[in-house]
Amino acid sequence: MGEWEQRRAAGAPQQAAAPRRSADLPSTHGALICVALPGLAISSDHGQLKAHGLDGVYRGGRRLLSRCEVRVGGREPLAVQARMIAADRARFVSTVRASPEAGPDPDVIVERVRHADGTERITLHSSARHRLRLPLEISLGTDLAELGAVAAGSIVRELPASVHDSGMRWSSAAGYAVVTAVPSPTDALASAGLLRWELDLPPGGSRTVELKLRADTGSGSSAPGAGRRLFGSAQAQGDDPRAGALLRACVDDLHALLVRDPEHPLDVRLAAGAPWRCGPAPAEALAAARMALPLGTRLAAGTLRALARTQSASPGPDFGSIPGPLRHAGAQLPPSSTGIEATLQFPVLLAEARRWGLAEQEVVELLPAAERCLRWLRTAVEREHPYLPDPGPGGPRRCETQAHAHRAAVLGADLMDAYARPGGAELRQWAEELRRRFREDFWVEDLGGGRPAAACTPDGRPIAQLGSGAAHLLDTGLLGAGASAPGLLDKVQTEQLARLFGGPALDSGWGLRSLGAKEGAYNPFGHHSGAVRIHETAVAVAGLTTAGYEKEAASLLRGVIDAAESFGYRLPEMHAGEQRTERGAPVPHPAACRPAAVAAAGGVHLLVSLAGIRPDAPARTVTLSPMRSAPLGAVGLTGLQVAGQPFAVRVTRLGLAMVEEAADGLQLGV
């Protein structure tokens, strides 16, 4: 038993891991999930809500409507198509043969457009030769159950309905929900939750019924779609049309996952993902806001302000840290602390948001919180070694944690110097010592040329497994004049890591595996032991490109683009790490969030890496370092933001980049 296992067995204090579910989460890959948080609508591909599985409309984590079944002429329409038309809307098409003389051809089309907030428009289109008089029946019901209970398969009885205005109402101790219909139904039967209309359809005519949902469940959540105009109209055009489709979907998903704090409505941040992680997730929110900086700095500012309010202010070892739960880290390591990750990402996001154009006033406002994060870092580092245990004290020294800590120190020192704050020199000195020791202690020599260790035990023994977590070693951060910060690996080690990332053990053909396929603990569905995690693949692509290893970066980038096409461009949090085969497709992960904030922001990060945009707004410069291989051919990116103004760039098929729109006075750096 290792030291950290002994500490856990002895009852050493630490944050409790999230409770494990006794049953598998129901797969949502085949579901159509409309998201505009806190609103969520989960539907099967036939469009009928039948209270099966996760079916329903949710708000603030509670199911407001579990049943919405349509019948025309006493029959259930035949489903023929279901598709997402935006992140918050889905369209379902079904048909009815209403006329005896219609033969095999349907003569009534039933179109349903469902929104994340519970609004639904049901339209009947007639192509019959004669006027039709058709009864339309909509059966409604709900249990007002919590999403967690629904996911666990708990049996919750449907609540009795009462007729209310032009619809139905349900109530319980949890609150109430009301569905109203326009036009008002001809009949309403509370015992069956049934609304009924007699529709007169002339030849070629249409009739529409609209359902609206309102509720009070005491969730305290802000209204759906609260941040719909946060980002501009970012677009990608070029030789490969999939780039544009991916960027549109990613920006749409980021908008859908925006949430506001009701007590601070100006501060917008991202939830981790739907349907499982709609609540606060500091590490994911910071990582996504950082990758989304090319879309503007408003998200970064709101995220930083929201998390600064959660920062520990009590004297002691946690002072200055941002709290977060533990996260499962695979079979060979104990859970890691998302709080440590968030604390280290905070000053990095602030430093880079300043480079992208965050207003000076906002930087100064957030600077004390960043200083407290950096002070926590220096006090949490082990006394005998320049390493940060995770979780600490006495935990393992994880490779990616050291990468996060090193980046926070280097970019944090740069930030402190820019505002004449003390501590920059001390941070740089520690970072230099960490680089020197890391290159010796964390590098494992082998016949293949060596590899970075995933972690070192408290007694210094390296754990030599290799996965996508090592991508964070390539993510060094952005300094002034478009320069990349120094990394923990030297040039030879970086070249070897790039070679490993380009090999079939890690590159699945659809993205970077979280654990190499040759490792003993490999599991293609393992979150940290083999599945492809989209955002870490994006981090690897950007890092490899910056380091000059475009061949490996281009292979990973094309793999994600191909996978995105298979997923309808709504990237999942992760998917199985099975090897790509001819005519194959990436295998969905049953527990993955989709949409997911880090995946959607990772898609933006991937596409922006094609142009290599490196801004320095305080110096009024921007440097372009495009991928010379132009793996997607010519591509143009418009609707981005640098220095608070629209920014557009085009990369040619020869890998040459040119600025097409920029803020006045912004100079192109060398």
C-alpha positions as CSV (number, residue, x, y, z in Angstrom):
1,M,0.0,0.0,0.0
2,G,1.4,3.4,-1.0
3,E,1.7,6.4,1.3
4,W,-1.4,8.1,0.1
5,E,-3.4,4.9,0.4
6,Q,-2.2,4.5,4.0
7,R,-3.2,8.1,4.7
8,R,-6.7,7.5,3.3
9,A,-7.0,4.3,5.3
10,A,-5.9,6.1,8.5
11,G,-8.6,8.7,7.9
12,A,-6.4,11.6,6.8
13,P,-8.6,14.6,6.2
14,Q,-9.4,15.5,2.6
15,Q,-12.3,16.3,0.4
16,A,-14.8,13.5,-0.1
17,A,-15.1,12.0,-3.5
18,A,-18.5,12.2,-5.2
19,P,-20.7,9.3,-4.3
20,R,-20.7,6.5,-6.7
21,R,-24.0,5.6,-8.4
22,S,-25.2,2.1,-7.8
23,A,-26.5,1.7,-11.3
24,D,-25.2,2.7,-14.7
25,L,-26.2,6.1,-16.1
26,P,-28.6,5.8,-19.0
27,S,-26.9,6.5,-22.3
28,T,-28.0,9.8,-23.9
29,H,-26.0,9.5,-27.1
30,G,-29.0,8.7,-29.2
31,A,-31.2,11.3,-27.5
32,L,-31.8,14.8,-28.8
33,I,-30.8,17.1,-26.0
34,C,-32.0,20.8,-26.2
35,V,-30.0,23.0,-23.9
36,A,-30.4,26.6,-22.8
37,L,-29.5,26.3,-19.1
38,P,-31.1,26.1,-16.7
39,G,-33.5,24.6,-19.2
40,L,-33.1,21.2,-20.7
41,A,-35.3,19.0,-22.9
42,I,-34.3,15.4,-23.5
43,S,-36.2,13.5,-26.3
44,S,-36.1,10.2,-28.1
45,D,-35.8,10.3,-31.9
46,H,-39.6,9.8,-32.3
47,G,-40.3,13.0,-30.5
48,Q,-42.9,11.7,-28.1
49,L,-42.2,12.2,-24.4
50,K,-43.5,9.0,-22.8
51,A,-41.9,9.3,-19.3
52,H,-39.4,6.6,-20.4
53,G,-35.9,6.9,-19.1
54,L,-34.7,10.5,-19.1
55,D,-37.5,11.8,-21.4
56,G,-38.7,15.2,-20.3
57,V,-38.3,18.9,-20.0
58,Y,-36.1,20.0,-17.0
59,R,-35.4,23.3,-15.3
60,G,-32.8,23.7,-12.6
61,G,-32.4,19.9,-12.4
62,R,-36.1,19.1,-11.9
63,R,-38.4,17.5,-14.5
64,L,-41.3,19.8,-15.2
65,L,-42.8,17.7,-18.0
66,S,-42.3,13.9,-18.4
67,R,-45.1,13.1,-20.9
68,C,-46.2,14.9,-24.0
69,E,-47.8,12.5,-26.5
70,V,-49.5,13.6,-29.7
71,R,-52.2,11.7,-31.4
72,V,-53.9,12.7,-34.7
73,G,-57.2,11.1,-35.6
74,G,-56.8,8.7,-32.6
75,R,-53.5,7.4,-33.9
76,E,-49.9,8.1,-33.1
77,P,-48.1,9.6,-36.1
78,L,-45.3,7.7,-37.8
79,A,-42.0,9.2,-36.9
80,V,-39.8,9.8,-40.0
81,Q,-37.1,12.4,-38.9
82,A,-35.6,13.9,-35.8
83,R,-32.7,16.4,-35.8
84,M,-31.3,19.3,-33.8
85,I,-31.7,22.7,-35.5
86,A,-29.9,24.6,-32.9
87,A,-28.4,23.8,-29.5
88,D,-31.7,24.7,-27.8
89,R,-34.1,23.4,-30.4
90,A,-35.0,20.1,-32.0
91,R,-37.4,19.3,-34.9
92,F,-39.4,16.1,-35.2
93,V,-41.3,15.2,-38.3
94,S,-44.0,12.4,-38.5
95,T,-46.7,11.5,-40.9
96,V,-50.4,10.5,-40.9
97,R,-52.5,8.9,-43.6
98,A,-55.7,10.7,-42.9
99,S,-57.8,10.1,-46.1
100,P,-59.0,6.7,-47.2
101,E,-58.1,7.5,-50.8
102,A,-54.5,8.5,-49.9
103,G,-53.2,5.1,-50.7
104,P,-49.6,4.4,-49.4
105,D,-48.7,8.1,-49.3
106,P,-49.2,10.1,-46.1
107,D,-51.3,13.2,-46.6
108,V,-50.7,15.0,-43.2
109,I,-47.3,16.0,-41.9
110,V,-46.9,16.6,-38.2
111,E,-44.1,18.9,-37.4
112,R,-43.0,19.5,-33.8
113,V,-40.3,22.0,-32.8
114,R,-39.3,21.6,-29.1
115,H,-37.3,24.2,-27.2
116,A,-35.1,23.7,-24.1
117,D,-37.5,26.0,-22.1
118,G,-40.4,23.7,-22.7
119,T,-42.0,25.7,-25.5
120,E,-43.3,23.4,-28.3
121,R,-45.0,24.2,-31.6
122,I,-47.0,21.4,-33.1
123,T,-48.1,22.0,-36.7
124,L,-50.2,19.9,-39.0
125,H,-49.8,20.4,-42.7
126,S,-52.3,18.9,-45.1
127,S,-51.7,17.8,-48.7
128,A,-55.1,16.0,-48.9
129,R,-57.4,16.8,-51.8
130,H,-60.3,17.4,-49.6
131,R,-60.9,19.4,-46.4
132,L,-60.0,17.4,-43.3
133,R,-61.5,17.6,-39.9
134,L,-59.1,15.9,-37.5
135,P,-59.0,15.6,-33.8
136,L,-55.7,16.5,-32.2
137,E,-55.0,15.1,-28.8
138,I,-52.0,15.9,-26.5
139,S,-51.6,13.9,-23.4
140,L,-49.4,15.6,-20.7
141,G,-48.0,14.5,-17.4
142,T,-45.2,15.1,-14.9
143,D,-43.7,13.8,-11.7
144,L,-41.6,16.9,-10.8
145,A,-38.8,14.5,-10.0
146,E,-35.1,15.5,-9.7
147,L,-32.8,14.6,-12.6
148,G,-30.7,12.5,-10.3
149,A,-33.6,10.4,-9.2
150,V,-34.7,9.9,-12.8
151,A,-31.2,8.9,-13.9
152,A,-31.0,6.4,-11.0
153,G,-34.2,4.8,-12.2
154,S,-36.2,5.7,-9.1
155,I,-39.9,5.1,-9.6
156,V,-41.8,8.4,-9.0
157,R,-45.5,8.5,-9.4
158,E,-47.0,10.9,-11.9
159,L,-48.8,13.7,-10.2
160,P,-52.5,14.3,-10.6
161,A,-53.4,17.1,-13.0
162,S,-55.9,19.9,-12.8
163,V,-57.4,22.0,-15.5
164,H,-55.8,25.5,-15.4
165,D,-56.6,28.3,-17.8
166,S,-56.1,26.9,-21.2
167,G,-54.0,23.9,-20.1
168,M,-52.9,21.7,-17.2
169,R,-51.3,22.3,-13.8
170,W,-49.5,19.9,-11.4
171,S,-48.2,20.7,-7.9
172,S,-46.3,19.0,-5.1
173,A,-44.1,19.9,-2.2
174,A,-41.3,20.6,-4.8
175,G,-43.4,23.3,-6.5
176,Y,-45.7,23.5,-9.5
177,A,-45.7,23.3,-13.3
178,V,-48.2,24.7,-15.7
179,V,-48.7,24.0,-19.4
180,T,-50.8,26.5,-21.4
181,A,-52.0,26.0,-24.9
182,V,-52.7,28.5,-27.8
183,P,-55.3,28.3,-29.1
184,S,-57.3,27.0,-26.2
185,P,-58.3,23.4,-26.5
186,T,-61.9,22.3,-27.3
187,D,-61.8,19.9,-24.4
188,A,-59.6,19.3,-21.3
189,L,-59.7,16.1,-19.2
190,A,-57.7,16.4,-16.0
191,S,-57.9,12.7,-15.0
192,A,-55.9,11.8,-18.2
193,G,-54.0,15.1,-18.6
194,L,-55.6,15.3,-22.0
195,L,-56.0,18.4,-24.2
196,R,-58.1,18.0,-27.4
197,W,-58.8,20.1,-30.4
198,E,-61.0,19.7,-33.5
199,L,-58.8,21.0,-36.3
200,D,-60.2,22.1,-39.7
201,L,-57.6,21.6,-42.4
202,P,-58.3,22.8,-45.9
203,P,-56.4,21.4,-48.8
204,G,-52.8,22.7,-48.5
205,G,-53.6,24.3,-45.2
206,S,-51.8,24.2,-41.8
207,R,-52.9,24.5,-38.2
208,T,-50.6,25.1,-35.2
209,V,-50.9,24.5,-31.5
210,E,-48.3,26.1,-29.2
211,L,-47.6,24.8,-25.7
212,K,-45.8,26.9,-23.1
213,L,-44.4,25.7,-19.9
214,R,-43.9,27.8,-16.7
215,A,-43.0,26.6,-13.2
216,D,-41.9,27.5,-9.8
217,T,-39.7,24.8,-8.2
218,G,-37.6,27.0,-6.0
219,S,-34.4,26.3,-7.9
220,G,-33.3,30.0,-7.9
221,S,-31.8,29.5,-11.4
222,S,-31.8,32.3,-13.9
223,A,-34.0,32.3,-17.0
224,P,-32.9,30.0,-19.9
225,G,-30.9,31.6,-22.6
226,A,-29.6,34.3,-20.2
227,G,-26.3,34.7,-22.2
228,R,-27.4,34.2,-25.8
229,R,-25.6,37.3,-27.1
230,L,-22.4,36.8,-25.1
231,F,-20.3,35.8,-28.2
232,G,-20.3,37.4,-31.6
233,S,-20.9,35.7,-34.9
234,A,-17.7,33.6,-35.1
235,Q,-17.6,31.8,-38.5
236,A,-15.1,29.6,-40.4
237,Q,-15.1,29.3,-44.2
238,G,-12.8,27.5,-46.5
239,D,-11.9,24.4,-48.5
240,D,-13.2,22.0,-45.9
241,P,-16.8,23.0,-45.0
242,R,-16.7,20.9,-41.9
243,A,-14.6,23.6,-40.2
244,G,-17.5,26.0,-40.4
245,A,-20.0,23.4,-39.3
246,L,-17.9,22.6,-36.3
247,L,-17.3,26.2,-35.2
248,R,-21.1,27.0,-35.5
249,A,-21.9,24.0,-33.3
250,C,-19.3,24.7,-30.7
251,V,-20.3,28.3,-30.3
252,D,-24.0,27.3,-30.2
253,D,-23.2,24.7,-27.4
254,L,-21.2,27.2,-25.4
255,H,-24.1,29.6,-25.5
256,A,-26.4,26.8,-24.4
257,L,-24.3,26.0,-21.4
258,L,-24.1,29.6,-20.1
259,V,-25.5,30.2,-16.6
260,R,-25.8,33.3,-14.5
261,D,-25.6,33.7,-10.7
262,P,-29.0,35.2,-9.7
263,E,-27.2,37.3,-7.1
264,H,-24.6,38.6,-9.6
265,P,-26.5,38.6,-13.0
266,L,-23.6,40.3,-14.8
267,D,-21.3,37.4,-14.2
268,V,-21.8,34.6,-16.8
269,R,-19.9,31.3,-16.6
270,L,-20.2,27.8,-18.2
271,A,-21.7,24.7,-16.7
272,A,-19.6,21.6,-17.3
273,G,-22.1,19.8,-19.5
274,A,-25.6,18.3,-20.1
275,P,-27.3,16.4,-18.9
276,W,-25.2,15.2,-16.0
277,R,-23.1,18.2,-14.9
278,C,-25.2,21.3,-15.2
279,G,-24.0,22.7,-11.8
280,P,-20.8,24.5,-10.9
281,A,-17.5,22.9,-12.0
282,P,-14.7,25.4,-11.4
283,A,-11.8,23.6,-13.2
284,E,-13.9,22.9,-16.3
285,A,-15.3,26.5,-16.3
286,L,-11.8,28.0,-16.2
287,A,-10.4,25.6,-18.8
288,A,-13.3,26.3,-21.2
289,A,-13.2,30.1,-20.7
290,R,-9.5,30.0,-21.5
291,M,-9.9,28.0,-24.8
292,A,-12.8,30.3,-25.7
293,L,-10.8,33.6,-25.4
294,P,-10.7,34.1,-29.2
295,L,-14.5,34.6,-28.9
296,G,-14.0,37.5,-26.5
297,T,-13.1,38.1,-22.8
298,R,-16.5,38.6,-21.3
299,L,-16.8,34.9,-20.4
300,A,-13.4,34.9,-18.8
301,A,-14.2,38.0,-16.7
302,G,-17.5,36.5,-15.5
303,T,-15.9,33.2,-14.7
304,L,-13.1,34.7,-12.8
305,R,-15.3,37.0,-10.7
306,A,-17.7,34.2,-9.9
307,L,-14.9,31.9,-8.7
308,A,-13.1,34.7,-6.8
309,R,-16.1,34.9,-4.6
310,T,-15.6,31.2,-3.7
311,Q,-12.0,31.6,-2.8
312,S,-11.0,30.4,0.7
313,A,-10.5,33.4,3.0
314,S,-10.0,31.5,6.2
315,P,-6.4,31.4,7.7
316,G,-4.7,28.1,7.2
317,P,-3.3,25.8,4.5
318,D,-6.3,26.4,2.2
319,F,-6.1,30.2,2.2
320,G,-6.3,31.5,-1.3
321,S,-7.4,28.2,-2.9
322,I,-10.6,27.7,-4.9
323,P,-12.6,24.7,-3.6
324,G,-13.5,21.8,-5.8
325,P,-14.4,18.1,-5.5
326,L,-12.2,15.1,-6.1
327,R,-12.1,13.6,-9.6
328,H,-11.6,9.9,-10.5
329,A,-8.1,9.5,-12.0
330,G,-8.0,5.9,-13.2
331,A,-6.9,2.6,-11.6
332,Q,-3.3,3.4,-10.7
333,L,-3.8,6.8,-9.0
334,P,-6.1,8.1,-6.3
335,P,-8.7,10.8,-7.1
336,S,-7.2,14.2,-8.1
337,S,-8.4,17.6,-6.7
338,T,-10.3,19.8,-9.2
339,G,-9.8,22.5,-6.6
340,I,-6.1,22.4,-7.1
341,E,-6.5,22.5,-10.8
342,A,-8.9,25.5,-10.6
343,T,-6.6,27.4,-8.2
344,L,-3.7,27.0,-10.7
345,Q,-5.8,27.9,-13.7
346,F,-7.2,31.2,-12.2
347,P,-4.0,33.3,-12.6
348,V,-3.3,31.8,-16.0
349,L,-6.8,32.7,-17.3
350,L,-6.4,36.3,-16.0
351,A,-2.9,36.7,-17.5
352,E,-4.0,35.4,-20.9
353,A,-7.3,37.2,-20.9
354,R,-5.3,40.4,-20.4
355,R,-3.3,39.5,-23.6
356,W,-6.5,39.0,-25.5
357,G,-7.8,42.4,-24.4
358,L,-9.5,42.2,-21.0
359,A,-10.0,45.8,-19.8
360,E,-7.4,47.1,-17.4
361,Q,-10.0,47.9,-14.8
362,E,-11.2,44.3,-14.7
363,V,-7.7,43.0,-14.5
364,V,-6.9,45.2,-11.6
365,E,-10.1,44.2,-9.9
366,L,-9.2,40.5,-10.2
367,L,-5.5,40.8,-9.4
368,P,-5.8,40.3,-5.6
369,A,-7.6,37.0,-6.1
370,A,-4.8,35.8,-8.5
371,E,-2.2,36.9,-6.0
372,R,-3.9,34.7,-3.3
373,C,-3.9,31.7,-5.7
374,L,-0.2,32.2,-6.3
375,R,0.5,32.6,-2.6
376,W,-1.4,29.3,-2.0
377,L,0.8,27.6,-4.6
378,R,4.0,28.6,-2.9
379,T,2.8,27.4,0.5
380,A,1.4,24.1,-0.9
381,V,4.6,23.1,-2.5
382,E,6.6,20.4,-0.7
383,R,9.5,21.7,1.4
384,E,12.1,19.1,0.3
385,H,11.1,19.1,-3.4
386,P,9.8,21.7,-5.8
387,Y,6.6,19.6,-6.4
388,L,3.0,20.1,-5.7
389,P,1.2,17.0,-4.4
390,D,-2.3,16.4,-5.6
391,P,-4.2,16.0,-3.4
392,G,-2.0,17.2,-0.6
393,P,-0.3,16.9,1.7
394,G,1.3,13.5,1.1
395,G,-0.4,12.8,-2.2
396,P,1.2,11.8,-5.5
397,R,3.0,14.3,-7.6
398,R,1.0,14.3,-10.9
399,C,2.6,15.2,-14.1
400,E,-0.2,17.5,-15.3
401,T,-0.4,19.1,-11.9
402,Q,3.2,20.2,-12.1
403,A,2.5,21.5,-15.6
404,H,-0.4,23.5,-14.3
405,A,1.7,24.8,-11.4
406,H,4.6,25.7,-13.6
407,R,2.4,27.6,-16.1
408,A,0.7,29.5,-13.2
409,A,4.1,30.5,-11.8
410,V,5.5,31.8,-15.1
411,L,2.4,33.6,-16.3
412,G,1.6,34.7,-12.7
413,A,5.1,36.3,-12.4
414,D,4.6,38.0,-15.7
415,L,1.3,39.4,-14.4
416,M,2.8,40.5,-11.1
417,D,5.6,42.4,-12.9
418,A,3.2,44.1,-15.2
419,Y,1.4,45.7,-12.2
420,A,4.5,46.2,-10.1
421,R,3.3,43.6,-7.5
422,P,5.9,41.7,-5.4
423,G,6.5,38.0,-5.8
424,G,7.4,37.7,-9.5
425,A,11.1,36.9,-9.0
426,E,10.3,34.3,-6.3
427,L,7.9,32.6,-8.7
428,R,10.3,32.5,-11.6
429,Q,13.1,31.1,-9.3
430,W,10.8,28.3,-8.2
431,A,9.7,27.6,-11.8
432,E,13.3,27.3,-12.9
433,E,14.1,24.9,-10.1
434,L,10.9,22.9,-11.0
435,R,12.1,22.7,-14.6
436,R,15.5,21.4,-13.7
437,R,14.3,18.7,-11.3
438,F,11.3,17.7,-13.4
439,R,13.5,16.9,-16.4
440,E,15.4,14.4,-14.3
441,D,12.8,13.0,-11.8
442,F,9.8,12.7,-14.2
443,W,11.6,11.4,-17.3
444,V,11.6,7.6,-17.6
445,E,14.2,6.2,-19.9
446,D,13.3,3.1,-22.0
447,L,14.3,1.4,-25.2
448,G,11.8,3.6,-27.2
449,G,13.5,6.8,-26.2
450,G,11.9,7.6,-22.9
451,R,8.6,9.1,-21.7
452,P,7.3,11.5,-19.0
453,A,5.9,9.7,-16.0
454,A,2.2,10.1,-15.3
455,A,3.1,10.8,-11.6
456,C,5.7,10.1,-9.0
457,T,4.8,8.6,-5.7
458,P,5.7,10.5,-2.5
459,D,8.9,8.5,-2.2
460,G,10.0,9.5,-5.7
461,R,9.1,6.3,-7.6
462,P,7.8,7.2,-11.1
463,I,4.6,5.7,-12.5
464,A,5.5,5.3,-16.2
465,Q,2.1,5.0,-17.8
466,L,1.6,7.5,-20.6
467,G,-1.6,9.2,-21.7
468,S,-3.2,12.4,-22.9
469,G,-2.5,14.1,-19.5
470,A,1.0,14.7,-20.8
471,A,-0.5,17.1,-23.3
472,H,-0.5,19.7,-20.6
473,L,3.3,19.6,-20.7
474,L,3.1,21.2,-24.2
475,D,0.6,23.9,-23.0
476,T,3.1,26.4,-21.7
477,G,1.0,29.6,-21.9
478,L,1.2,33.0,-23.6
479,L,3.6,35.8,-22.7
480,G,4.1,39.2,-24.2
481,A,4.8,39.8,-27.9
482,G,3.2,36.5,-28.7
483,A,5.9,34.5,-27.1
484,S,5.2,31.1,-25.6
485,A,6.3,30.6,-22.0
486,P,9.0,28.0,-21.3
487,G,8.0,24.4,-20.6
488,L,8.9,21.7,-18.2
489,L,10.5,19.5,-20.9
490,D,13.7,20.2,-22.8
491,K,13.8,20.2,-26.6
492,V,14.8,16.5,-26.9
493,Q,12.1,15.4,-24.5
494,T,9.5,17.5,-26.3
495,E,10.5,15.9,-29.6
496,Q,10.1,12.4,-28.1
497,L,6.7,13.3,-26.6
498,A,5.6,14.5,-30.0
499,R,6.7,11.2,-31.6
500,L,4.7,9.3,-29.0
501,F,1.6,11.4,-29.5
502,G,1.9,10.7,-33.2
503,G,2.1,6.9,-32.7
504,P,-0.8,4.4,-32.9
505,A,-0.7,3.7,-29.2
506,L,-2.0,7.2,-28.4
507,D,-3.4,8.5,-31.6
508,S,-6.6,6.5,-32.0
509,G,-7.3,8.0,-35.4
510,W,-10.3,9.9,-33.8
511,G,-8.2,11.8,-31.2
512,L,-5.7,11.3,-28.4
513,R,-6.3,8.4,-25.9
514,S,-6.2,9.3,-22.3
515,L,-4.0,6.2,-21.8
516,G,-1.9,4.4,-24.4
517,A,-3.4,1.2,-25.9
518,K,-0.3,-0.8,-24.9
519,E,-0.6,0.1,-21.2
520,G,-1.8,-2.7,-18.8
521,A,-4.7,-0.7,-17.4
522,Y,-6.0,0.4,-20.9
523,N,-9.7,0.5,-21.2
524,P,-11.2,2.2,-24.3
525,F,-14.1,3.5,-22.2
526,G,-12.0,4.6,-19.2
527,H,-12.3,8.3,-18.5
528,H,-8.6,8.5,-17.7
529,S,-7.5,5.0,-18.9
530,G,-8.2,5.0,-22.6
531,A,-11.1,7.1,-23.7
532,V,-10.5,10.1,-26.1
533,R,-11.1,13.3,-24.2
534,I,-11.7,16.1,-26.8
535,H,-10.3,19.0,-24.8
536,E,-7.0,17.3,-24.1
537,T,-6.7,16.4,-27.8
538,A,-7.2,20.1,-28.5
539,V,-4.5,21.0,-26.0
540,A,-2.2,18.6,-27.6
541,V,-2.8,19.9,-31.1
542,A,-2.2,23.5,-30.0
543,G,0.9,22.5,-28.0
544,L,2.4,20.4,-30.8
545,T,1.8,23.2,-33.3
546,T,3.5,25.8,-31.1
547,A,6.5,23.4,-30.6
548,G,6.8,22.9,-34.4
549,Y,5.5,19.3,-34.7
550,E,2.8,19.9,-37.3
551,K,2.7,16.4,-38.7
552,E,1.5,14.9,-35.3
553,A,-0.7,17.9,-34.7
554,A,-2.4,17.7,-38.1
555,S,-3.1,14.0,-37.6
556,L,-4.9,14.6,-34.3
557,L,-6.7,17.6,-35.7
558,R,-8.1,15.8,-38.7
559,G,-9.1,12.9,-36.4
560,V,-11.2,15.2,-34.3
561,I,-12.8,16.9,-37.3
562,D,-13.7,13.4,-38.7
563,A,-15.1,12.4,-35.3
564,A,-17.1,15.7,-35.1
565,E,-18.7,14.9,-38.4
566,S,-19.8,11.5,-37.0
567,F,-21.3,13.2,-33.9
568,G,-23.2,15.8,-36.0
569,Y,-20.6,18.4,-35.0
570,R,-21.8,18.4,-31.3
571,L,-18.6,17.1,-29.7
572,P,-19.1,14.9,-26.7
573,E,-17.0,15.3,-23.5
574,M,-15.3,12.0,-24.5
575,H,-15.7,8.9,-26.6
576,A,-14.3,5.4,-26.7
577,G,-10.6,5.2,-27.6
578,E,-11.0,2.3,-30.0
579,Q,-8.7,2.3,-33.0
580,R,-10.0,3.8,-36.2
581,T,-10.8,1.3,-39.0
582,E,-11.8,1.8,-42.6
583,R,-15.5,2.7,-42.8
584,G,-15.6,2.8,-39.0
585,A,-17.0,5.5,-36.7
586,P,-16.0,6.7,-33.2
587,V,-17.9,4.8,-30.5
588,P,-19.9,7.0,-28.1
589,H,-19.2,6.9,-24.3
590,P,-22.4,6.1,-22.5
591,A,-21.7,8.5,-19.6
592,A,-20.3,11.4,-21.6
593,C,-21.9,14.8,-21.4
594,R,-23.0,16.1,-24.8
595,P,-22.8,19.1,-25.1
596,A,-19.8,19.6,-22.8
597,A,-18.1,23.0,-22.2
598,V,-14.5,21.8,-22.5
599,A,-15.3,19.9,-25.7
600,A,-17.1,22.8,-27.3
601,A,-14.4,25.2,-26.3
602,G,-11.8,22.7,-27.4
603,G,-13.3,22.7,-30.9
604,V,-12.8,26.5,-31.0
605,H,-9.2,26.0,-29.7
606,L,-8.5,23.5,-32.4
607,L,-9.7,25.7,-35.3
608,V,-7.9,28.8,-34.0
609,S,-4.7,26.8,-33.8
610,L,-4.8,26.7,-37.6
611,A,-4.0,30.4,-37.6
612,G,-1.8,30.5,-34.5
613,I,-3.2,33.8,-33.2
614,R,-1.0,35.1,-30.4
615,P,-2.2,38.6,-29.2
616,D,-0.6,41.1,-26.9
617,A,-3.4,43.7,-26.4
618,P,-1.4,45.8,-23.9
619,A,1.3,46.2,-26.5
620,R,-1.2,46.6,-29.3
621,T,0.3,43.7,-31.3
622,V,-0.8,40.4,-32.6
623,T,1.5,37.6,-34.0
624,L,0.3,34.9,-36.4
625,S,2.0,31.5,-36.4
626,P,-0.2,29.4,-38.7
627,M,0.1,25.7,-39.4
628,R,2.3,25.7,-42.5
629,S,0.9,22.3,-43.6
630,A,-2.7,23.8,-43.8
631,P,-4.3,20.4,-42.9
632,L,-7.8,21.7,-43.8
633,G,-6.7,23.7,-46.8
634,A,-7.5,27.3,-47.0
635,V,-9.6,28.6,-44.1
636,G,-10.9,32.0,-43.0
637,L,-11.9,32.8,-39.4
638,T,-14.2,35.8,-38.9
639,G,-16.1,37.2,-35.9
640,L,-13.2,36.6,-33.4
641,Q,-12.1,39.3,-31.0
642,V,-8.7,40.7,-30.2
643,A,-8.3,43.8,-28.0
644,G,-12.0,44.1,-27.7
645,Q,-12.7,44.5,-31.4
646,P,-13.6,42.2,-34.3
647,F,-10.7,40.2,-35.7
648,A,-10.6,38.1,-38.9
649,V,-7.7,36.1,-40.3
650,R,-7.3,33.9,-43.4
651,V,-4.8,31.0,-43.9
652,T,-4.0,30.0,-47.4
653,R,-3.4,26.6,-48.8
654,L,0.3,27.3,-48.6
655,G,0.0,27.9,-44.8
656,L,0.4,31.7,-45.0
657,A,-1.7,33.8,-42.7
658,M,-3.0,37.3,-43.2
659,V,-5.2,39.6,-41.1
660,E,-8.4,40.8,-42.8
661,E,-10.0,42.7,-39.9
662,A,-8.5,44.1,-36.7
663,A,-8.8,46.9,-34.2
664,D,-7.4,50.3,-35.1
665,G,-3.8,50.6,-34.1
666,L,-3.3,46.8,-33.7
667,Q,0.1,46.0,-35.3
668,L,1.1,42.7,-36.8
669,G,4.1,41.4,-34.8
670,V,7.0,39.3,-36.1
